[in-house]
């Protein structure tokens, strides 16, 4: 096991940044022993840009760098991602190449991946949080 025991995926970081119940649980349980893939940073940057929040990107990246070790996607991860995506798609056809790359990176580092993405259901080295559905709003 490496010094970092967990890789936080994009979903996990989005929850942390939004301050949700899941994000607070992630912060308490995993953040101190976490790494973050550069791929998650790219996905977060894209999400913020798509929401018109370009002005937040630098601050979010600084927060990630301050709280977590940043690790690159490597050639080894890229090679492992193809068969891994095929495997993930057997459980969930919408599994993406990014999902496979995130899991490949975690496995290379011998870390557990923290994610609630449905494509990771049944993967022993993925920590999935039980998250209560958002409360329904009354009209």
N, C-alpha and C positions, 0 to 999 in steps of 0.2 A: 504494500500500500504506500502511496506517495504521501508527502506532507499534507496535501489536500485530499480529502476523502470523498469530496462531492464535486460534480460539475453541475452548475446551475444552467438550465436551458433558458431559452427566450421567454417561455411562459413563466418560469419561476421568477425571473428578473422583472417581468411586467407586473406580477403580483406584488413583489417587494416595492417597486417604484410607486405603485398605485396605493400602497398602504392598506391592502385588503387583509381580511383575517388570514387567508392563506399566506400572504406576503409576510405578515408578522410571524407566523409559525415558521416559515422558511428562514427568516432572519434569526430567530431564536435557535433553531435546531441545526442549521447547516451553514450559515454565512461565514462563521469564523473559520470553518475548515473547507472552504470552497475555492474552486477555480471556475473560470468562465472562458468559453471558447470565443475566439475572434469572430466566429460565425454568429454566435448569439449577439455580439455587439453590432454586427452588420444588420441582423434582422431587427434589432431594437432601433437602430438609426433609420432604417426603412420605414418602420411602423410610425415613429415620431414624424418623419417627413410626410408620410401619407396623411397624417392627422393635421398637417400644417404647423407642427411644433418644432420646426428646424432650430429655433432659438434655444431649445432645451437639450439638443443633442450633445454638445460639448460637456455640459454639466452632468448629464447622465453617464457619459463615458468616463468622466473624472470620478464619479461616485463608484462606478464598477471597479476601476483601477485601484481605488482606495480601499475597497472592501474585499477584493477577491484577486487571486492570482490569475492573470490573463495568459491563456495558452493558445498557440496557433493550431490551425488545422494543418496536418502534415501530409506528405505523400503517402505514408503508411495508412493514414485515415482515409484518404481518397481511394486507395486500392480496396480497402475493406468495405467501403460504403456501398458498392454495387450489390454484392451478394446480401449485405445486411438490409438494404432497401427491399430487395426481393422477399426476404424473410418477413420484414415488418408488414409488407403489403399482403402477405397471406392472412394476417390478422386484421388489417385495416387497409383497404385499397388506396386510401388517400395519403398514406405515408409518403413523405417527401424525401428527396435526396438530402436536404438539410437535416431532417430527423435522423437519417442513417449516419450522416457525418458527425452529428452531435454524440450519438451513441458510440460510434467508432472511436472518437476522441476520448470519451470516458473510459472505454475498455482499454485503450492503449495506456492510459495513465493509471489503470487499475482503481478507478473511482466509480462510485455509483452516480448515475445521472438523476437529477431531481427534475421531474416533469410530470404534468398531468395529461400530456397528449395521449389520446386514445390508442395510437399506434404502438405504444410501448406496453400496453396491457399484457401481462404474462411474462415480461422480461425480468429475470431475477435480479439483475443489477440496475434496475430503475426504481427509484423511490417515488411512489405516487401518493399524494396526500388525499385524504378524504376531505373534500371541500363541500360544504353545504351550498345548495343552489341559492342564487340571490333571491332575496325576498321579493314577492310579487307586489307591484305597486297597485293601489286601488285608484280607480278613476273618480 
